[in-house]
Amino acid sequence: MPCRVRGAMDELARMLARCHHRAGGAAPLIDLELAYRPDPEYETRLAGAHERVRDYIAPVRPVLVLRWRSATAAQRRAFFDEVPDGTPARGWLRRRRHTTRIIGMEVEIAP
């Protein structure tokens, strides 16, 4: 799991650098939090695992939560253009969190 978190953080840093380069302005500032959410597929994964490793399967999944501290509207649009699932920047609701996968890691992007 540490490798997955590190890979996602590296890719987020590259995405933020590209959106800063494309949109200009001051560098965007974010807060990034590692959270653990209940895993809805826990029982399925537990049932399919070998008995020796069942004690090591966590009932939670790691999630990175990204919150904007400061960024221009153009930088946010450029960032959402970088999001792998192709979520349109203009159609995104400001009051809802957007969840995507970056390098296999779930990332929640708060408005």
N, C-alpha and C positions, 0 to 999 in steps of 0.2 A: 504494500500500500504506500509506503513512503516514496517509492519511485514514481508511482502514478500521480501523487500529489505534486511532486517536484516537476514532473513533465508538464502537468497542467499549468502550474505557476509560470514555468518558462514560456509556454505558449501564450499565456495571458499577457506576459511582459512584452512579447513580440507583437501581439495584436495591439496593445496600447501604444507601443512605439510607432507602428504603422499608422494608426488613426491620428496620432499627434503629427506625424510627418505629412499626411494627406490634408488634415484640417487646419494645421498651424495653431497659433496661440500658445499659451503657457501649457506646460506638460499636464495632462490630466492626473488628478489625484484620486486614489481609491482606497477604501478599506477592504481588506480581504480577511474573511473569517473561515476557519475550518469548523464545520458543524457535523453532527452525526444525526441522521434521520432514521427512523425505524425502517427496516428492510421488509417490504411486502412479500418478497420471494424467499424469506428466511426458511420457512417450513419446507418448501420445495427443495431448496439447496441442501438443507439438513438431511432430508430423506434420501437424496441422491448421493450423499457423501459416504465414504468408507467410515466404518465405526471408529477407527483410530484418530481420524481428523475432525470428528464432529465437535469435540470440545474447543476447537480453534476457529470455528465458524461464528462470526459475530452476528448478532441480531440487528445490527445497524449498518448503514452505508455512509461513507464519508461524502460530504458535500462542501464545495467552496461557495461562500456567499460573498458576492461582489457588491459593494455599495459605493456610489459616486460621492466623493467629497467635493470635487470641483472639476468641471469639464464643460466645454461649450457645447451647444446643440449640434454644431457641425462635427465635433469630435465624437459625440454619442452616436450620431448617424453613421459616421465612418466605422465606429466600433461594431455596430450592429450589421454593417455590410460584411464584416469579417467573421461573424458568427457562423459556424459550420452548417447549421440546419437551414440557412437561407431565410431567416425571419426578416420580413421587411421592416426597415427602421420607422417608416411613417405609420404603419399599421399597428405598432406596438402600443398597448395601453399603458399609460403612465402609472396607474394605480396597482397593476398586477406585476408580480415577479415573473421573469422569464427564466425558464430552465433549459439548459442545453448541455451537451457533452463536449468536452474539450480534452483531447488525448485520453479518452476513456474515463474521465472524471466528470461527475455531475457538477455543474456550475449554475447557481441561482444568481440572476442579475436583478438586483433591486432597483426600483425607479429612482 
